[in-house]
Amino acid sequence: MTAKEYLQQIRIKGTVISQLQKEREELRQTLFSLGSPEFSERVQSSGEMDKFGTVYAKIDLKDREIAEKLIDLIEFRSNVVGEIHKLKNSKHMDILYKRYIEYKSLEEIAVETNYAYQNIRRSHGKALKEFESGNTKLHSPVVK
């Protein structure tokens, strides 16, 4: 795995969480579209109650999955920030942090740092090489 692929996992994990949250919202909308169960004197059909129970269960599962993925993202992101902070070149550290933690484009980084885009692009490549050379996790076959 390259340094770039490793660092991009933060954004990928965040995207997965966002998609799961959208799925959860769709389930909630489904629940509302079913209407509210009526608890009057008449007996509810078991089929109607099963629909609500099934949707509630799916929402609960989705909530648990989101929580698990959030914890994973927080831990992974924290580890990556620590790894970035180990870089010896502060410019490289700044570029990788802005690019992979703050999700900024190289163009945005160039404007913020008052460097030419080509300079940032070249420095980004060097920063990735520095990150990769100092990171043993990249060479292990399984990265959580």
Backbone as JSON Lines, residues from 0, in Angstrom:
{"i":0,"aa":"M","n":[0.84,-1.17,0.0],"ca":[0.0,0.0,0.0],"c":[0.89,1.24,0.0]}
{"i":1,"aa":"T","n":[0.54,2.19,-0.83],"ca":[1.32,3.43,-0.89],"c":[0.9,4.36,0.25]}
{"i":2,"aa":"A","n":[1.74,5.36,0.49],"ca":[1.42,6.35,1.52],"c":[0.12,7.07,1.18]}
{"i":3,"aa":"K","n":[-0.04,7.4,-0.09],"ca":[-1.25,8.11,-0.52],"c":[-2.5,7.27,-0.28]}
{"i":4,"aa":"E","n":[-2.44,6.0,-0.62],"ca":[-3.58,5.1,-0.39],"c":[-3.89,4.99,1.11]}
{"i":5,"aa":"Y","n":[-2.84,4.89,1.9],"ca":[-3.0,4.79,3.34],"c":[-3.68,6.04,3.9]}
{"i":6,"aa":"L","n":[-3.2,7.2,3.51],"ca":[-3.75,8.46,4.0],"c":[-5.17,8.7,3.5]}
{"i":7,"aa":"Q","n":[-5.47,8.25,2.3],"ca":[-6.81,8.43,1.74],"c":[-7.86,7.6,2.46]}
{"i":8,"aa":"Q","n":[-7.43,6.65,3.27],"ca":[-8.38,5.83,4.02],"c":[-9.23,6.66,4.98]}
{"i":9,"aa":"I","n":[-8.69,7.8,5.43],"ca":[-9.45,8.66,6.33],"c":[-10.7,9.16,5.61]}
{"i":10,"aa":"R","n":[-10.52,9.65,4.4],"ca":[-11.65,10.17,3.63],"c":[-12.61,9.04,3.27]}
{"i":11,"aa":"I","n":[-12.08,7.89,2.92],"ca":[-12.92,6.74,2.56],"c":[-13.78,6.34,3.75]}
{"i":12,"aa":"K","n":[-13.16,6.25,4.92],"ca":[-13.91,5.88,6.13],"c":[-14.99,6.92,6.43]}
{"i":13,"aa":"G","n":[-14.68,8.19,6.25],"ca":[-15.65,9.25,6.46],"c":[-16.81,9.17,5.47]}
{"i":14,"aa":"T","n":[-16.49,8.83,4.24],"ca":[-17.53,8.68,3.21],"c":[-18.46,7.53,3.55]}
{"i":15,"aa":"V","n":[-17.91,6.43,4.01],"ca":[-18.72,5.28,4.4],"c":[-19.68,5.68,5.51]}
{"i":16,"aa":"I","n":[-19.19,6.42,6.49],"ca":[-20.04,6.86,7.61],"c":[-21.16,7.76,7.1]}
{"i":17,"aa":"S","n":[-20.83,8.69,6.22],"ca":[-21.85,9.59,5.66],"c":[-22.93,8.8,4.92]}
{"i":18,"aa":"Q","n":[-22.51,7.8,4.17],"ca":[-23.48,6.99,3.44],"c":[-24.36,6.18,4.38]}
{"i":19,"aa":"L","n":[-23.77,5.66,5.44],"ca":[-24.55,4.92,6.43],"c":[-25.56,5.84,7.12]}
{"i":20,"aa":"Q","n":[-25.15,7.07,7.39],"ca":[-26.07,8.03,8.0],"c":[-27.24,8.35,7.06]}
{"i":21,"aa":"K","n":[-26.96,8.44,5.77],"ca":[-28.02,8.68,4.79],"c":[-28.98,7.49,4.75]}
{"i":22,"aa":"E","n":[-28.42,6.29,4.81],"ca":[-29.27,5.09,4.83],"c":[-30.16,5.08,6.07]}
{"i":23,"aa":"R","n":[-29.59,5.48,7.21],"ca":[-30.37,5.54,8.45],"c":[-31.51,6.54,8.3]}
{"i":24,"aa":"E","n":[-31.24,7.68,7.7],"ca":[-32.29,8.69,7.49],"c":[-33.38,8.15,6.57]}
{"i":25,"aa":"E","n":[-32.99,7.4,5.56],"ca":[-33.98,6.8,4.66],"c":[-34.86,5.8,5.42]}
{"i":26,"aa":"L","n":[-34.26,5.05,6.32],"ca":[-35.04,4.13,7.15],"c":[-36.01,4.88,8.05]}
{"i":27,"aa":"R","n":[-35.56,5.99,8.59],"ca":[-36.45,6.8,9.44],"c":[-37.62,7.36,8.61]}
{"i":28,"aa":"Q","n":[-37.32,7.77,7.39],"ca":[-38.38,8.27,6.52],"c":[-39.36,7.15,6.19]}
{"i":29,"aa":"T","n":[-38.85,5.95,6.01],"ca":[-39.71,4.79,5.76],"c":[-40.63,4.56,6.95]}
{"i":30,"aa":"L","n":[-40.06,4.7,8.12],"ca":[-40.85,4.53,9.34],"c":[-42.0,5.54,9.38]}
{"i":31,"aa":"F","n":[-41.7,6.79,9.05],"ca":[-42.73,7.82,9.05],"c":[-43.77,7.58,7.96]}
{"i":32,"aa":"S","n":[-43.33,7.04,6.83],"ca":[-44.28,6.8,5.74],"c":[-45.24,5.65,6.06]}
{"i":33,"aa":"L","n":[-44.83,4.8,6.99],"ca":[-45.73,3.72,7.41],"c":[-46.87,4.24,8.27]}
{"i":34,"aa":"G","n":[-46.7,5.46,8.77],"ca":[-47.71,6.01,9.67],"c":[-47.42,5.57,11.08]}
{"i":35,"aa":"S","n":[-48.16,6.11,12.01],"ca":[-47.92,5.72,13.4],"c":[-48.86,4.58,13.77]}
{"i":36,"aa":"P","n":[-48.36,3.67,14.57],"ca":[-49.23,2.58,14.98],"c":[-50.33,3.11,15.89]}
{"i":37,"aa":"E","n":[-51.51,2.62,15.69],"ca":[-52.63,3.08,16.51],"c":[-52.81,2.13,17.68]}
{"i":38,"aa":"F","n":[-52.83,2.68,18.85],"ca":[-52.99,1.88,20.04],"c":[-54.38,2.13,20.62]}
{"i":39,"aa":"S","n":[-55.36,1.83,19.83],"ca":[-56.74,2.01,20.29],"c":[-57.26,0.67,20.82]}
{"i":40,"aa":"E","n":[-58.55,0.63,21.04],"ca":[-59.14,-0.59,21.58],"c":[-59.1,-1.74,20.58]}
{"i":41,"aa":"R","n":[-59.08,-1.39,19.3],"ca":[-59.06,-2.48,18.33],"c":[-57.7,-3.16,18.34]}
{"i":42,"aa":"V","n":[-57.69,-4.39,17.99],"ca":[-56.47,-5.19,18.01],"c":[-55.68,-4.91,16.74]}
{"i":43,"aa":"Q","n":[-54.39,-4.64,16.91],"ca":[-53.52,-4.41,15.77],"c":[-53.21,-5.75,15.1]}
{"i":44,"aa":"S","n":[-53.08,-5.69,13.8],"ca":[-52.66,-6.91,13.11],"c":[-51.18,-7.11,13.37]}
{"i":45,"aa":"S","n":[-50.79,-8.34,13.49],"ca":[-49.38,-8.6,13.78],"c":[-48.51,-8.16,12.61]}
{"i":46,"aa":"G","n":[-49.05,-8.17,11.41],"ca":[-48.28,-7.74,10.24],"c":[-47.91,-6.28,10.31]}
{"i":47,"aa":"E","n":[-48.85,-5.44,10.76],"ca":[-48.58,-4.01,10.87],"c":[-47.52,-3.73,11.92]}
{"i":48,"aa":"M","n":[-47.61,-4.4,13.04],"ca":[-46.62,-4.22,14.1],"c":[-45.27,-4.77,13.68]}
{"i":49,"aa":"D","n":[-45.27,-5.86,12.91],"ca":[-44.01,-6.43,12.43],"c":[-43.26,-5.45,11.54]}
{"i":50,"aa":"K","n":[-44.0,-4.69,10.73],"ca":[-43.35,-3.7,9.86],"c":[-42.61,-2.67,10.69]}
{"i":51,"aa":"F","n":[-43.27,-2.15,11.72],"ca":[-42.64,-1.15,12.57],"c":[-41.43,-1.76,13.3]}
{"i":52,"aa":"G","n":[-41.61,-2.95,13.84],"ca":[-40.52,-3.61,14.56],"c":[-39.33,-3.87,13.66]}
{"i":53,"aa":"T","n":[-39.59,-4.28,12.44],"ca":[-38.51,-4.56,11.49],"c":[-37.73,-3.29,11.16]}
{"i":54,"aa":"V","n":[-38.46,-2.21,10.91],"ca":[-37.79,-0.95,10.57],"c":[-37.03,-0.42,11.78]}
{"i":55,"aa":"Y","n":[-37.63,-0.47,12.97],"ca":[-36.93,-0.05,14.18],"c":[-35.64,-0.85,14.38]}
{"i":56,"aa":"A","n":[-35.72,-2.15,14.16],"ca":[-34.54,-3.01,14.31],"c":[-33.45,-2.62,13.31]}
{"i":57,"aa":"K","n":[-33.84,-2.32,12.09],"ca":[-32.85,-1.92,11.07],"c":[-32.21,-0.59,11.43]}
{"i":58,"aa":"I","n":[-33.01,0.33,11.97],"ca":[-32.46,1.62,12.39],"c":[-31.45,1.41,13.52]}
{"i":59,"aa":"D","n":[-31.81,0.55,14.47],"ca":[-30.91,0.26,15.59],"c":[-29.61,-0.37,15.09]}
{"i":60,"aa":"L","n":[-29.69,-1.3,14.17],"ca":[-28.49,-1.92,13.6],"c":[-27.62,-0.88,12.89]}
{"i":61,"aa":"K","n":[-28.27,0.0,12.16],"ca":[-27.55,1.04,11.43],"c":[-26.86,1.98,12.41]}
{"i":62,"aa":"D","n":[-27.54,2.33,13.51],"ca":[-26.93,3.18,14.53],"c":[-25.69,2.53,15.13]}
{"i":63,"aa":"R","n":[-25.78,1.25,15.39],"ca":[-24.64,0.51,15.96],"c":[-23.47,0.46,14.97]}
{"i":64,"aa":"E","n":[-23.8,0.24,13.7],"ca":[-22.77,0.18,12.67],"c":[-22.08,1.54,12.52]}
{"i":65,"aa":"I","n":[-22.86,2.6,12.55],"ca":[-22.3,3.95,12.46],"c":[-21.38,4.23,13.64]}
{"i":66,"aa":"A","n":[-21.82,3.88,14.83],"ca":[-21.0,4.11,16.03],"c":[-19.67,3.35,15.95]}
{"i":67,"aa":"E","n":[-19.73,2.12,15.48],"ca":[-18.53,1.3,15.34],"c":[-17.57,1.93,14.32]}
{"i":68,"aa":"K","n":[-18.11,2.37,13.2],"ca":[-17.29,2.98,12.15],"c":[-16.71,4.32,12.61]}
{"i":69,"aa":"L","n":[-17.48,5.08,13.39],"ca":[-16.98,6.35,13.92],"c":[-15.8,6.14,14.87]}
{"i":70,"aa":"I","n":[-15.92,5.15,15.73],"ca":[-14.82,4.85,16.64],"c":[-13.57,4.46,15.86]}
{"i":71,"aa":"D","n":[-13.75,3.62,14.83],"ca":[-12.64,3.21,13.98],"c":[-12.01,4.42,13.3]}
{"i":72,"aa":"L","n":[-12.84,5.31,12.76],"ca":[-12.32,6.51,12.09],"c":[-11.55,7.4,13.06]}
{"i":73,"aa":"I","n":[-12.1,7.62,14.24],"ca":[-11.45,8.48,15.23],"c":[-10.08,7.92,15.61]}
{"i":74,"aa":"E","n":[-10.02,6.62,15.86],"ca":[-8.75,5.99,16.24],"c":[-7.75,6.04,15.09]}
{"i":75,"aa":"F","n":[-8.22,5.71,13.89],"ca":[-7.33,5.7,12.72],"c":[-6.8,7.12,12.44]}
{"i":76,"aa":"R","n":[-7.72,8.09,12.46],"ca":[-7.35,9.48,12.19],"c":[-6.33,9.98,13.22]}
{"i":77,"aa":"S","n":[-6.55,9.64,14.47],"ca":[-5.63,10.04,15.53],"c":[-4.24,9.44,15.31]}
{"i":78,"aa":"N","n":[-4.2,8.18,14.92],"ca":[-2.92,7.52,14.63],"c":[-2.21,8.17,13.45]}
{"i":79,"aa":"V","n":[-2.97,8.5,12.41],"ca":[-2.38,9.12,11.22],"c":[-1.83,10.51,11.57]}
{"i":80,"aa":"V","n":[-2.56,11.27,12.35],"ca":[-2.08,12.6,12.75],"c":[-0.76,12.45,13.51]}
{"i":81,"aa":"G","n":[-0.69,11.47,14.39],"ca":[0.55,11.22,15.12],"c":[1.69,10.85,14.18]}
{"i":82,"aa":"E","n":[1.39,10.07,13.16],"ca":[2.41,9.68,12.19],"c":[2.87,10.87,11.35]}
{"i":83,"aa":"I","n":[1.93,11.74,10.99],"ca":[2.29,12.94,10.24],"c":[3.18,13.84,11.09]}
{"i":84,"aa":"H","n":[2.88,13.94,12.37],"ca":[3.66,14.8,13.26],"c":[5.08,14.29,13.49]}
{"i":85,"aa":"K","n":[5.35,13.06,13.1],"ca":[6.7,12.51,13.24],"c":[7.63,12.93,12.1]}
{"i":86,"aa":"L","n":[7.05,13.53,11.05],"ca":[7.87,13.95,9.92],"c":[8.87,15.02,10.37]}
{"i":87,"aa":"K","n":[10.06,15.01,9.79],"ca":[11.09,15.95,10.17],"c":[10.91,17.3,9.47]}
{"i":88,"aa":"N","n":[10.34,17.3,8.28],"ca":[10.16,18.52,7.51],"c":[8.79,19.12,7.83]}
{"i":89,"aa":"S","n":[8.78,20.29,8.43],"ca":[7.51,20.9,8.85],"c":[6.62,21.27,7.67]}
{"i":90,"aa":"K","n":[7.21,21.61,6.55],"ca":[6.41,21.92,5.36],"c":[5.68,20.67,4.89]}
{"i":91,"aa":"H","n":[6.38,19.55,4.9],"ca":[5.75,18.27,4.52],"c":[4.63,17.93,5.5]}
{"i":92,"aa":"M","n":[4.9,18.14,6.76],"ca":[3.9,17.87,7.8],"c":[2.65,18.71,7.55]}
{"i":93,"aa":"D","n":[2.85,19.97,7.26],"ca":[1.73,20.89,7.03],"c":[0.93,20.49,5.78]}
{"i":94,"aa":"I","n":[1.62,20.14,4.73],"ca":[0.94,19.76,3.48],"c":[0.12,18.49,3.68]}
{"i":95,"aa":"L","n":[0.7,17.47,4.29],"ca":[-0.04,16.21,4.48],"c":[-1.23,16.41,5.42]}
{"i":96,"aa":"Y","n":[-1.04,17.22,6.45],"ca":[-2.14,17.47,7.37],"c":[-3.3,18.17,6.65]}
{"i":97,"aa":"K","n":[-2.97,19.21,5.93],"ca":[-4.02,19.96,5.22],"c":[-4.69,19.09,4.16]}
{"i":98,"aa":"R","n":[-3.92,18.27,3.48],"ca":[-4.47,17.47,2.37],"c":[-5.32,16.3,2.87]}
{"i":99,"aa":"Y","n":[-4.83,15.56,3.85],"ca":[-5.5,14.31,4.23],"c":[-6.31,14.38,5.51]}
{"i":100,"aa":"I","n":[-6.07,15.36,6.34],"ca":[-6.86,15.51,7.56],"c":[-7.94,16.58,7.36]}
{"i":101,"aa":"E","n":[-7.58,17.68,6.72],"ca":[-8.53,18.76,6.48],"c":[-9.21,18.65,5.11]}
{"i":102,"aa":"Y","n":[-8.8,17.68,4.31],"ca":[-9.39,17.42,2.97],"c":[-9.27,18.6,2.02]}
{"i":103,"aa":"K","n":[-8.19,19.33,2.08],"ca":[-8.01,20.48,1.19],"c":[-7.31,20.03,-0.09]}
{"i":104,"aa":"S","n":[-7.65,20.71,-1.17],"ca":[-6.99,20.41,-2.44],"c":[-5.6,21.04,-2.44]}
{"i":105,"aa":"L","n":[-4.76,20.59,-3.35],"ca":[-3.42,21.17,-3.44],"c":[-3.5,22.65,-3.82]}
{"i":106,"aa":"E","n":[-4.49,23.0,-4.62],"ca":[-4.69,24.4,-4.99],"c":[-5.0,25.25,-3.75]}
{"i":107,"aa":"E","n":[-5.89,24.75,-2.89],"ca":[-6.23,25.48,-1.66],"c":[-5.01,25.62,-0.75]}
{"i":108,"aa":"I","n":[-4.21,24.56,-0.68],"ca":[-3.01,24.6,0.15],"c":[-2.02,25.63,-0.39]}
{"i":109,"aa":"A","n":[-1.9,25.7,-1.71],"ca":[-1.0,26.67,-2.33],"c":[-1.43,28.09,-1.98]}
{"i":110,"aa":"V","n":[-2.71,28.37,-2.05],"ca":[-3.22,29.7,-1.73],"c":[-2.98,30.01,-0.26]}
{"i":111,"aa":"E","n":[-3.28,29.06,0.63],"ca":[-3.12,29.27,2.07],"c":[-1.67,29.52,2.48]}
{"i":112,"aa":"T","n":[-0.77,28.8,1.84],"ca":[0.63,28.86,2.24],"c":[1.44,29.88,1.43]}
{"i":113,"aa":"N","n":[0.8,30.5,0.44],"ca":[1.47,31.47,-0.44],"c":[2.63,30.86,-1.22]}
{"i":114,"aa":"Y","n":[2.48,29.6,-1.6],"ca":[3.45,28.95,-2.47],"c":[2.79,28.72,-3.82]}
{"i":115,"aa":"A","n":[3.6,28.59,-4.84],"ca":[3.07,28.28,-6.17],"c":[2.51,26.85,-6.15]}
{"i":116,"aa":"Y","n":[1.47,26.64,-6.94],"ca":[0.83,25.32,-7.01],"c":[1.86,24.24,-7.36]}
{"i":117,"aa":"Q","n":[2.74,24.5,-8.32],"ca":[3.74,23.51,-8.73],"c":[4.68,23.17,-7.56]}
{"i":118,"aa":"N","n":[5.0,24.17,-6.77],"ca":[5.85,23.95,-5.6],"c":[5.14,23.03,-4.6]}
{"i":119,"aa":"I","n":[3.86,23.29,-4.36],"ca":[3.08,22.45,-3.44],"c":[2.96,21.04,-3.98]}
{"i":120,"aa":"R","n":[2.72,20.93,-5.27],"ca":[2.59,19.61,-5.89],"c":[3.88,18.79,-5.73]}
{"i":121,"aa":"R","n":[5.0,19.45,-6.0],"ca":[6.3,18.79,-5.86],"c":[6.56,18.42,-4.39]}
{"i":122,"aa":"S","n":[6.27,19.36,-3.5],"ca":[6.48,19.11,-2.06],"c":[5.56,18.01,-1.55]}
{"i":123,"aa":"H","n":[4.35,17.93,-2.09],"ca":[3.4,16.88,-1.7],"c":[4.0,15.51,-2.04]}
{"i":124,"aa":"G","n":[4.56,15.38,-3.22],"ca":[5.21,14.12,-3.61],"c":[6.36,13.76,-2.68]}
{"i":125,"aa":"K","n":[7.16,14.75,-2.34],"ca":[8.29,14.52,-1.43],"c":[7.77,14.16,-0.03]}
{"i":126,"aa":"A","n":[6.7,14.82,0.39],"ca":[6.13,14.55,1.71],"c":[5.61,13.12,1.77]}
{"i":127,"aa":"L","n":[4.97,12.66,0.7],"ca":[4.48,11.28,0.66],"c":[5.64,10.29,0.75]}
{"i":128,"aa":"K","n":[6.73,10.6,0.08],"ca":[7.92,9.72,0.14],"c":[8.5,9.7,1.55]}
{"i":129,"aa":"E","n":[8.58,10.87,2.18],"ca":[9.09,10.92,3.55],"c":[8.17,10.14,4.49]}
{"i":130,"aa":"F","n":[6.86,10.31,4.32],"ca":[5.9,9.61,5.16],"c":[6.04,8.1,4.97]}
{"i":131,"aa":"E","n":[6.15,7.68,3.72],"ca":[6.24,6.25,3.41],"c":[7.53,5.64,3.95]}
{"i":132,"aa":"S","n":[8.63,6.35,3.83],"ca":[9.91,5.79,4.29],"c":[9.95,5.63,5.81]}
{"i":133,"aa":"G","n":[9.21,6.47,6.52],"ca":[9.24,6.39,7.98],"c":[8.09,5.62,8.58]}
{"i":134,"aa":"N","n":[7.25,5.0,7.75],"ca":[6.05,4.34,8.27],"c":[6.07,2.85,7.96]}
{"i":135,"aa":"T","n":[6.26,2.05,9.0],"ca":[6.31,0.59,8.82],"c":[4.94,-0.01,8.56]}
{"i":136,"aa":"K","n":[3.85,0.67,8.97],"ca":[2.51,0.14,8.77],"c":[2.16,-0.01,7.3]}
{"i":137,"aa":"L","n":[2.77,0.79,6.47],"ca":[2.47,0.74,5.03],"c":[2.96,-0.55,4.4]}
{"i":138,"aa":"H","n":[3.93,-1.16,5.0],"ca":[4.52,-2.36,4.43],"c":[3.9,-3.65,4.97]}
{"i":139,"aa":"S","n":[3.0,-3.5,5.94],"ca":[2.31,-4.68,6.47],"c":[1.12,-4.99,5.57]}
{"i":140,"aa":"P","n":[0.8,-6.26,5.37],"ca":[-0.26,-6.63,4.43],"c":[-1.66,-6.23,4.85]}
{"i":141,"aa":"V","n":[-1.95,-6.13,6.13],"ca":[-3.3,-5.83,6.58],"c":[-3.3,-4.51,7.35]}
{"i":142,"aa":"V","n":[-4.09,-3.54,6.88],"ca":[-4.25,-2.29,7.59],"c":[-5.71,-2.16,7.94]}
{"i":143,"aa":"K","n":[-5.98,-2.0,9.22],"ca":[-7.38,-1.93,9.68],"c":[-7.99,-0.62,9.31]}
